[in-house]
């Protein structure tokens, strides 16, 4: 029942991002569409209950991304969708439990370029925000080895997202560009998907995504 308010926030962010990205058209910016792939890495969180500590983490995984936006001389912006696959794992007290999981994120980023649009190689930084959905992929067994402290659930949960990072754009043709990026996604811990039972779980998950993109500009 909590998903609907988050979904409304998510659609609002995307709508605002689209409006922002289309506004600079009068300033001579060019349109861009592209897709990419890369790795997906996370930090870990710890749940403590009495003398027992359990590490809750996402195993290294992979992902894909697609985006549309505009490219200017020093500024640009894009709406981006990213799908990432990472297994979820609980470990502690000599026990271990793994369950499938994936996330999907949609967000708007503003790109800040160091070189003008005439340069073949253009380093840039970016920052933005949106929403990210965490999903457990069952079967979630009725009895889990660490179920007295924390459980993994076959559910989904939306969280507000902060995005940022940097990259370099290299022109590989008159209208094509190769973009190598290091993306960072920050959200609060999804406690509906990774649910503490007798311990407490809070803080943020940091998702690091090195990615290579190919785009078309017109």
C-alpha positions in Angstrom: 0.0 0.0 0.0 3.0 2.3 0.4 4.0 1.9 -3.2 1.4 4.4 -4.6 2.8 7.6 -3.0 6.3 6.6 -4.1 5.0 5.9 -7.6 3.4 9.3 -7.7 6.7 10.9 -6.7 8.4 8.9 -9.4 6.1 10.0 -12.2 6.4 13.7 -11.0 10.2 13.6 -11.1 10.2 12.1 -14.6 7.7 14.7 -15.8 9.7 17.6 -14.4 12.9 16.1 -15.9 11.3 15.9 -19.3 10.1 19.5 -19.1 13.6 20.6 -18.0 15.3 18.7 -20.8 13.0 20.1 -23.5 13.3 23.8 -22.3 16.8 24.5 -23.6 15.9 23.5 -27.2 15.7 27.2 -28.1 19.4 27.6 -27.0 20.7 25.4 -29.8 21.1 22.1 -27.9 21.0 18.9 -29.8 19.0 15.8 -29.0 20.6 12.6 -27.9 19.4 9.0 -27.5 21.5 6.0 -26.3 21.9 2.8 -24.4 24.6 1.2 -22.3 25.7 -1.7 -20.1 28.0 -2.2 -17.1 28.6 -3.7 -13.7 26.6 -3.2 -10.5 28.4 -3.1 -7.1 27.1 -2.3 -3.6 28.2 -1.6 -0.1 26.9 -3.9 2.7 24.7 -3.2 5.8 24.9 -4.9 9.2 22.0 -6.0 11.4 22.9 -6.6 15.0 20.7 -8.6 17.4 22.3 -9.3 20.8 25.7 -10.8 20.2 24.9 -11.8 16.6 25.7 -9.7 13.6 24.3 -10.4 10.1 25.7 -8.8 6.9 23.0 -7.9 4.3 24.5 -7.2 0.9 23.9 -7.4 -2.8 26.4 -9.6 -4.7 28.2 -8.1 -7.7 26.0 -8.0 -10.8 25.3 -6.4 -14.1 22.9 -4.0 -15.7 21.6 -2.1 -18.7 20.5 1.5 -19.3 18.7 3.6 -21.8 18.4 7.4 -22.0 17.1 10.4 -24.0 18.1 14.0 -23.5 19.9 17.0 -24.9 23.6 18.0 -25.3 24.7 21.6 -25.1 28.0 23.5 -25.1 28.6 23.3 -21.4 25.3 21.9 -20.0 23.1 19.0 -20.9 20.4 16.8 -19.4 18.8 13.4 -19.8 16.0 11.2 -18.5 17.5 7.7 -17.9 16.2 4.2 -17.1 18.5 1.7 -15.6 17.9 -2.0 -14.8 20.3 -3.9 -12.5 20.6 -7.5 -11.5 22.1 -8.3 -8.1 21.5 -11.4 -5.9 20.7 -10.6 -2.3 22.7 -12.3 0.5 22.5 -12.6 4.2 25.5 -14.0 6.1 26.4 -14.3 9.8 26.7 -16.8 12.7 28.2 -19.3 10.3 25.0 -19.3 8.2 24.2 -18.0 4.7 21.1 -17.3 2.7 20.8 -16.0 -0.9 17.9 -14.9 -3.0 17.6 -13.4 -6.4 17.0 -9.6 -6.8 17.0 -6.7 -9.2 16.4 -3.0 -9.2 15.1 -0.5 -11.7 15.6 3.2 -11.6 14.4 6.2 -13.5 15.8 9.6 -13.0 16.8 12.9 -14.5 20.5 14.0 -14.5 22.1 17.4 -15.4 25.4 17.0 -17.2 28.2 19.6 -16.7 30.8 19.6 -19.5 34.4 20.8 -19.1 35.0 21.3 -22.9 32.8 22.9 -25.6 30.7 20.8 -27.9 33.4 21.2 -30.7 35.8 19.1 -28.7 36.2 15.5 -29.7 36.8 14.4 -26.1 34.6 15.9 -23.4 34.9 15.0 -19.7 31.8 15.8 -17.6 30.2 15.5 -14.2 26.5 14.8 -13.6 24.0 14.9 -10.7 20.3 14.3 -10.4 17.5 12.4 -8.8 14.5 10.1 -9.2 13.1 6.8 -7.9 14.5 3.3 -7.6 12.6 0.1 -7.1 14.1 -2.9 -5.2 12.6 -6.3 -6.0 13.3 -9.7 -4.4 13.0 -12.6 -6.7 11.8 -15.8 -4.9 11.1 -18.3 -4.1 11.3 -16.9 -0.6 11.4 -19.9 1.7 9.1 -20.0 4.7 12.1 -20.8 7.0 15.3 -18.9 6.4 18.6 -19.7 8.2 18.8 -16.3 9.8 15.1 -15.7 9.9 15.1 -14.9 13.7 17.2 -11.7 12.9 16.4 -10.7 9.3 14.6 -12.1 6.2 14.7 -11.5 2.5 11.2 -11.1 0.9 9.7 -11.7 -2.5 8.4 -8.1 -2.6 9.1 -4.7 -4.3 9.7 -1.3 -2.7 10.3 2.1 -4.2 12.8 4.5 -2.7 13.8 8.1 -3.6 17.1 8.1 -5.4 20.1 10.5 -5.6 22.4 10.0 -8.6 25.8 11.4 -9.4 29.1 10.6 -11.0 31.4 11.5 -13.9 32.5 10.3 -17.3 34.0 11.2 -20.6 32.4 11.5 -24.0 34.4 10.6 -27.1 33.1 11.4 -30.6 33.3 8.3 -32.8 31.6 9.8 -35.8 29.7 12.9 -37.0 26.7 12.0 -34.9 27.8 9.0 -32.7 29.5 9.2 -29.3 31.0 6.7 -26.9 30.5 7.5 -23.2 32.4 5.8 -20.4 30.9 6.6 -17.0 31.1 5.9 -13.3 27.6 6.2 -11.9 26.6 6.3 -8.2 23.1 5.7 -7.0 22.2 6.4 -3.3 19.0 5.3 -1.6 17.9 4.5 2.0 17.8 0.8 2.9 14.7 -1.0 1.5 13.5 -2.6 4.7 10.4 -4.2 3.1 12.7 -6.3 0.9 15.4 -6.8 3.5 13.3 -7.0 6.6 14.8 -7.0 10.1 13.0 -9.2 12.6 14.8 -8.8 16.0 17.5 -6.4 14.9 17.5 -3.0 13.3 18.4 -2.0 9.8 18.9 1.6 8.6 21.3 3.7 6.7 22.0 4.0 2.9 22.9 1.6 0.1 25.5 2.9 -2.3 25.3 1.4 -5.7 28.4 1.9 -7.9 27.9 1.3 -11.7 30.8 1.6 -14.1 29.1 1.8 -17.5 29.9 2.1 -21.2 27.2 3.9 -23.4 26.8 4.4 -27.1 24.7 7.4 -28.2 23.3 9.1 -31.3 23.1 12.9 -31.5 21.1 15.0 -34.0 
